Amino acid sequence: MNVLVLCTGNSCRSILGEATFNHLAPAGWHAVSAGSKPAGYVHPRSLALLAREGISTEGYHSKSWDSLPVTPDIVITVCGSAAGETCPAYLGPVLRAHWGVKDPAHATGTEEEIDAAFMHAYRVLRARIEAFFALPLEQLVNNPIRLKAELDRIGTLLP
């Protein structure tokens, strides 16, 4: 199963989600990330945070949803729509869910406050990904209505 973690810039949240998903994924599950308007770089704080968490950063780069290496089965948008951010709408026959996370790239304040914003985004995404992998995925893959309900429920979880 291929999961697309999608946002606008593909420099922070979607990269954190992709890397964490792949780090925790059982055999047969794989994530890619992309953006509708990719920034063209991965935010250095995202890479540093992943490295501190023991998650490989090799090969991750900001990319467009126009050049995906696989066709996704599931699309998870991670835009912080509560802040008025526009989330890209992926068109195609896929299961969709929204796991909104505030964009740490826009955090301001001290270095510690900005790092805390990145850590918060990571913790939210990790908690949701862990909840996803705790599901009986073998059963849910063949029950898209129930899987969609679980994905939507997970999108409300906070660490």
HUSULBEL-V34387 format. One record per run of one state. SS is the DSSP state (a for helix, b for strand, c for the rest). FROM is the first residue (numbers start at 1). LEN is the number of residues. If there is no record, write none. Layout:
# HUSULBEL-V34387
ss = <SS,SS>
from = <FROM,FROM>
len = <LEN,LEN>
This chain:
# HUSULBEL-V34387
ss = <c,b,c,a,c,b,c,a,c,b,a,c,b,c,a,c,b,c,a,c,a,c,a,c,a,c>
from = <1,2,8,13,25,30,36,44,53,64,65,68,74,78,81,84,95,99,104,107,111,134,137,141,144,155>
len = <1,6,5,12,5,6,8,9,11,1,3,6,4,3,3,11,4,5,3,4,23,3,4,3,11,5>
